[in-house]
Amino acid sequence: MFLISTAYAQTAAPAASSGDNSFLFIMIPMFVIMYFVMIRPQQKRAKEQKALIAGVAKGDEVVTVGGIIGRITKLGESSVHIETGANVELQIQRSAIVQILPKGTLK
């Protein structure tokens, strides 16, 4: 028994509270950067797209998501009819319009 020494319990060291503050100092700027780099530009693009779709009129020349170019012949509430060639008319959703071309682009 004389080879085994007596073990004494030690009291726990006080927890450092500076770790909590440093976490906040890192996370808050991270969210601010994410807002200006990702969220704000996406909201701006969505607003521009909504204005573009609301502003289409009969006779406008448009490009669709699939790359189809045509002239608007009829407007519906959620759909648009575009003429892509001689006697070829397609019905597409308004949200599929990506760009309005300048007048006279199509011949």
C-alpha positions as CSV (number, residue, x, y, z in Angstrom):
1,M,0.0,0.0,0.0
2,F,2.8,2.4,0.4
3,L,3.4,2.6,-3.4
4,I,0.0,4.2,-4.1
5,S,-0.1,7.9,-3.3
6,T,-3.2,9.6,-2.0
7,A,-5.2,11.5,-4.7
8,Y,-6.8,14.8,-3.8
9,A,-9.7,16.4,-5.7
10,Q,-9.0,19.8,-7.3
11,T,-11.6,22.5,-7.6
12,A,-12.7,23.5,-11.1
13,A,-11.2,26.6,-12.7
14,P,-13.7,29.4,-13.4
15,A,-15.0,29.4,-17.0
16,A,-13.8,32.2,-19.2
17,S,-16.6,34.4,-20.4
18,S,-14.6,36.2,-23.2
19,G,-15.3,33.3,-25.6
20,D,-19.0,34.3,-25.8
21,N,-18.3,37.8,-26.8
22,S,-15.8,36.9,-29.5
23,F,-18.4,34.6,-31.1
24,L,-20.8,37.6,-31.4
25,F,-18.0,39.8,-32.8
26,I,-17.5,37.3,-35.6
27,M,-21.1,36.4,-36.4
28,I,-22.6,39.8,-36.6
29,P,-20.2,41.1,-39.3
30,M,-20.6,37.8,-41.1
31,F,-24.4,38.3,-41.4
32,V,-24.0,41.9,-42.5
33,I,-21.6,40.8,-45.3
34,M,-23.9,38.0,-46.4
35,Y,-26.8,40.5,-46.6
36,F,-24.9,42.9,-48.9
37,V,-23.3,40.1,-51.0
38,M,-26.1,37.6,-51.4
39,I,-29.5,38.7,-50.2
40,R,-29.7,42.3,-51.4
41,P,-28.6,41.7,-55.0
42,Q,-31.1,38.8,-55.3
43,Q,-34.0,41.0,-54.1
44,K,-32.9,43.7,-56.6
45,R,-32.9,41.2,-59.5
46,A,-36.3,39.8,-58.5
47,K,-37.8,43.3,-58.4
48,E,-36.4,44.1,-61.8
49,Q,-37.8,40.8,-63.3
50,K,-41.2,41.6,-61.8
51,A,-41.2,45.0,-63.4
52,L,-40.1,43.6,-66.7
53,I,-42.9,41.0,-66.7
54,A,-45.5,43.6,-65.7
55,G,-44.4,46.0,-68.5
56,V,-44.7,43.7,-71.5
57,A,-47.2,44.8,-74.2
58,K,-48.6,43.4,-77.4
59,G,-46.1,43.8,-80.2
60,D,-43.0,43.6,-77.9
61,E,-40.2,41.4,-79.1
62,V,-39.0,39.1,-76.3
63,V,-36.6,36.3,-75.4
64,T,-37.7,33.4,-73.2
65,V,-35.8,31.4,-70.7
66,G,-35.3,28.6,-73.3
67,G,-33.8,31.1,-75.8
68,I,-36.9,31.4,-78.0
69,I,-37.3,34.8,-79.7
70,G,-40.7,36.0,-80.7
71,R,-43.2,38.8,-80.9
72,I,-46.1,39.0,-78.4
73,T,-49.5,38.6,-80.1
74,K,-51.8,38.1,-77.2
75,L,-51.6,38.8,-73.5
76,G,-53.2,36.8,-70.7
77,E,-53.1,37.2,-67.0
78,S,-50.5,34.5,-66.5
79,S,-49.7,33.5,-70.0
80,V,-48.5,35.2,-73.2
81,H,-48.8,34.1,-76.9
82,I,-45.7,34.8,-78.9
83,E,-45.3,34.4,-82.7
84,T,-41.9,32.8,-83.5
85,G,-42.3,32.4,-87.3
86,A,-44.8,32.4,-90.1
87,N,-48.0,30.9,-88.6
88,V,-46.2,29.6,-85.5
89,E,-47.6,30.7,-82.2
90,L,-46.5,29.5,-78.8
91,Q,-48.2,30.0,-75.5
92,I,-45.8,30.6,-72.6
93,Q,-46.0,31.7,-69.0
94,R,-45.2,35.3,-68.3
95,S,-42.4,34.3,-65.9
96,A,-40.5,32.7,-68.8
97,I,-39.8,36.1,-70.4
98,V,-36.2,37.1,-69.7
99,Q,-35.6,40.1,-71.9
100,I,-37.4,42.6,-74.0
101,L,-35.6,43.3,-77.3
102,P,-35.5,46.6,-79.0
103,K,-38.2,47.2,-81.7
104,G,-37.1,46.0,-85.2
105,T,-34.9,43.2,-83.9
106,L,-37.0,40.5,-85.6
107,K,-37.7,40.6,-89.3
